[in-house]
Amino acid sequence: FYDPALQALALARTELVKDVQRALIAQEFELHYQVQVDARGQTQGAEALVRWQHPQRGLMMPAQFIPVAEESGLILQLGQWVLDAACRQLMVWSGAPETAHWTMAVNVSALQFSRDDFVPTVALAIRQSQIDPHKLKLELTESMLIGDVQDAIVKMSQLKALGVSFALDDFGIG
């Protein structure tokens, strides 16, 4: 049965996928940073949070585009961009005395983490940005660890050997 409301939703989703593809090329995504503090309130680092500066809709929050990026597979390109940009920012911070000790937390999608080339991709981002891998923290969700447990253990062990640390993040987006 034809339902105009469902048709409108499908068209809107298709347009949003096209917009995300275009935005990746046009470099409309940007990172914002949420400061992370210790128990004494001292800044220890930041978490990279992606936002989309849409030319017509203005600043868009992750809840507005991440689900579509995940469903369409575009999360792989977007996640790589976030990782690379966060590592470049971490290198900038390492050059300033007041931020040299900061760490950077980066959310990883389940699709990214499940890829066979995930570990080499992270290693390349570290090398290209010349950061101290001990200052990079990958935030994983519980759900991505319960799929292929053995694969998750292998990847986490390989990344830990590089110096990368992990945090469990299951708060959702937004």
Sequence and secondary structure as in RCSB ss.txt:
>XXXX:A:sequence
FYDPALQALALARTELVKDVQRALIAQEFELHYQVQVDARGQTQGAEALVRWQHPQRGLMMPAQFIPVAEESGLI
LQLGQWVLDAACRQLMVWSGAPETAHWTMAVNVSALQFSRDDFVPTVALAIRQSQIDPHKLKLELTESMLIGDVQ
DAIVKMSQLKALGVSFALDDFGIG
>XXXX:A:secstr
   HHHHHHHHHHHHHHHHHHHHHHHT EEEEEEEEE TTS EEEEEEEEEEEETTTEEE GGGTHHHHHHHTTH
HHHHHHHHHHHHHHHHHHHTSTTTTT EEEEE  HHHHHSTTHHHHHHHHHHHHT  GGGEEEEE HHHHSSSHH
HHHHHHHHHHHHT EEEE  S   
